[in-house]
């Protein structure tokens, strides 16, 4: 080896090279440079070598970006391709099993997705508002002794003044339901445009619009509700009235007098908003000093500065308001309700929206997860049973040298593949099925809602479920001893069976629990519908009284009443302000006996003498008001709860006593028994019924007609003509009272239906699981069965022997499932004022039916196995 | 993927690496290339081609021992991959096909 000391390359050039070439490859590149230098040094001398070195370094500038490839560009690793082919082959071979498995999984996936869509929709209420975290609604609480009444509405001027005087409150907005009897008509449209009544018409101020994030299509958002007599319409409403949405600047006539100018058209309010408005009329400002503090019908929303604390604000607000309230004589609290809780909060009474049931939604969410769990359990069961049949294949591969981990991965891959197919199918099917199912179940199912939540859930389901459920079968396959398999001795460890049995028991326990729950839920609903609500609501048509307000109205109403009474088919007619089935419209505060100083608030409704008889109210003391007694005008009768709240111990004590109302004093003529005026789910509020025929607008808004023809629709045209002949130009709006009463149960009926569906699904999937378990056991025991047969056992004896095991499993399931359902049901039932009482057959009947069903399954399979020709199986040796 | 975008220079470098068999590294590739093609390319041009070919998957490389001559630095030796060979063959076939279609040209030994 030559010992020549290599002359060094020029230092500066080397330094430059260092800067040019990337650190990754500097070493080798510079090594190459050195070598070339040495060669040149030898051959052509130093000067040449150094000069060319410099040239080369500058030339290296072209490689300033050169790096080694980060990774070799991969084509799909051949291993995955192999797994893929293998999986497909397996699936094709065990087609029956695979389909069954896929089917079970698919059912689970579909139902899960559908339920989750509903859950996410419910949970997404009001999430689209930008300021959602800082918006609160003022909840008004009245404390009377130990009873607290909460209202979502409060006194009208509150939000404006609070926003003005409290620094933490940066904005306030008001919303109030518009008068429901108003008639709206488009102006300047050709022909004779039809008048409409609107159920979702509201008054609101500019502050309200600014605070929330509703989308405006036409018009100026900043000026939408600033001026008096302006109105904003939803897209659908604009089209309804004018045929198009280019309507800013046009006019809508409200009732006979007022013209409202259209200042904007907004996008139809999305499904997940607790407020749904079709029309918004501007709300005039109210001076708090002139406010009468009698009624609290406005929704007050306030927006706080981010990070502001709410507790001290609550009490500070009451102190602030007290300076304006004249002689408050009851305890009041203002609570700040966060916007996002409003959809679920059933603690307050108001009618701006149909409330969601949080516990039902949470339950549904858990159900969706449970469905998937059960489906996965099933998958594992069936898959491992099928896996046993592949013992030979596995053994062969092990012989060829597959490591255990390779087998594991392959199993996982296969399971993942099946899940992938399942979920893809599921999503596709859900897209088509949702509208159908929605109709069938009567549910407002959203279309394919694919928010981020749904995605994360779907991905977790796919990956977690897909891989975990492949784990167990993989373990089983991995534990095959080659020797055993080749000799045909597939003695599977009994440990596996135990786990599988446990899983089946769990599935069945769940099924039984669900059947019980579904049964009770439906029975409760049935009970509520048929229970005596204390008021007659059958055969009743309710019509909205005309919105006309003048001196002739009372006379016309009287005329109409007698005309209707003369109509054949009509038994009774009565006017009233409120009818059973909806919460009462008005409450008064500060009502007390004149001898007392402290008052309470009561529900108040206006009636006429025929009202009590019409609805079958029962007087437990005193009498009804009478048409014939002139001094009865203005008098009241009260219900039992009102009687107690006023401080009377017996009805007799209450008779002829004087009460202090906000603007007058009234006398009590009688006491009626409590009944369920709003809904059977709630206790009746203390209520005062006042006979006030000419008292507008707190007046007789409804016309109730009792019809004695079974087909109520027949009478409608006659009623309509009587109505219109007395009040031409009015809108004839009506509903059937019994249908109206049903609405209260809607949420519960929906809940029941979903539960029923879920139950059927669970049973189905559990049966699949049982089926798999049984076939697996039978496979194992075929030889044993054959031997027994040969030794003389009867088919029936064999069936009994083998079924016994399973029946024991089922009994365990029953014992587990029943208490579970009881636990859940006691919670749910407690929400109802009128409750079903537990009967023994609630529990026994479901258990027996499930047992029967599964016994068929078990016996069926064991029977067919027991009938098989023993010689076939004894030959396997 | 095969035989695509293999430039003339890259193809020649690839062929050189293949012909060198063992011990094909930047310096030796350059020497051989210059001898055969009678050009005088710079070492950096070789580097550029070699690394790019590796990135495309036509070459793979590993370190071989360092020598005193190189100032103690390791040298990176390249070997043609199967992919590389396929690519070369495709190009070869393309050329041969074209040559075969030229009618009256005779291969004169020159």
Contacts between the chains, C-beta under 8 A, distances in Angstrom:
chain1	res1	chain2	res2	distance
A	6	B	68	7.0
A	6	B	69	6.6
A	6	B	71	7.1
A	25	B	47	7.9
A	25	B	51	7.2
A	25	B	76	7.9
A	27	B	73	5.0
A	27	B	74	6.5
A	28	B	26	7.8
A	28	B	63	7.7
A	28	B	73	6.6
A	28	B	74	6.2
A	28	B	75	6.1
A	28	B	76	4.4
A	29	B	26	7.6
A	29	B	47	6.0
A	30	B	71	7.6
A	30	B	73	6.3
A	31	B	66	7.2
A	31	B	70	3.9
A	31	B	71	6.6
A	31	B	73	3.2
A	31	B	74	6.7
A	31	B	75	5.6
A	32	B	25	7.1
A	32	B	26	4.3
A	32	B	27	5.2
A	32	B	43	5.8
A	32	B	47	7.2
A	32	B	70	7.5
A	32	B	75	7.1
A	33	B	43	6.6
A	34	B	69	7.1
A	34	B	70	4.9
A	34	B	71	4.6
A	34	B	73	7.0
A	35	B	27	4.9
A	35	B	69	5.6
A	35	B	70	5.1
A	35	B	75	7.9
A	36	B	27	6.0
A	36	B	30	7.7
A	36	B	43	5.7
A	38	B	69	5.3
A	39	B	27	8.0
A	55	B	42	7.9
A	56	B	42	6.0
A	56	B	43	5.8
A	56	B	44	6.6
A	59	B	42	4.7
A	59	B	43	7.8
A	59	B	44	4.7
A	59	B	45	7.7
A	60	B	44	4.5
A	60	B	47	7.9
A	62	B	44	6.0
A	62	B	45	7.8
A	62	B	48	6.6
A	63	B	44	5.2
A	63	B	47	5.7
A	63	B	48	5.4
A	66	B	47	6.6
A	66	B	48	6.2
A	66	B	51	5.5
A	67	B	51	7.4
A	68	B	51	6.2
A	68	B	54	7.0
A	68	B	55	7.7
A	69	B	51	7.4
A	69	B	54	5.6
A	69	B	55	3.7
A	72	B	57	5.8
A	72	B	60	7.7
A	73	B	55	7.6
A	73	B	56	7.3
A	73	B	57	5.6
A	75	B	1	7.7
